[in-house]
Amino acid sequence: MLAPFRNLVKNINLNDTRSSKVPPVTCIVSDAAMPFTIPVAAEFNIPNVFFYVFAACSTSAFLHIRNLVEQGRIPFK
């Protein structure tokens, strides 16, 4: 995925944006499933906002795990 993404950013940013309806890439927003965006952002000196999204189930488990351990419900026996 690195090469196609790099080529996409390069092609967009090399086009004459004054005559194109496509604006240049000025920021990349990606998540943990897209780590290939990091080197591309660095190569083109574009800010990259990288985040990791938890699923609702994971967030719920994280918030309640201490109570479940204290209540003896986990670890399962």
Number of C-alpha atoms within 10 A of each C-alpha: 9 14 9 9 13 17 12 13 18 15 12 15 16 10 13 12 12 8 8 10 8 12 13 16 16 13 12 15 13 16 12 11 10 13 13 15 22 18 14 20 20 11 10 14 11 16 14 17 13 15 12 9 11 10 8 9 9 11 11 11 11 11 11 11 13 12 11 13 12 9 9 11 11 12 7 6 5
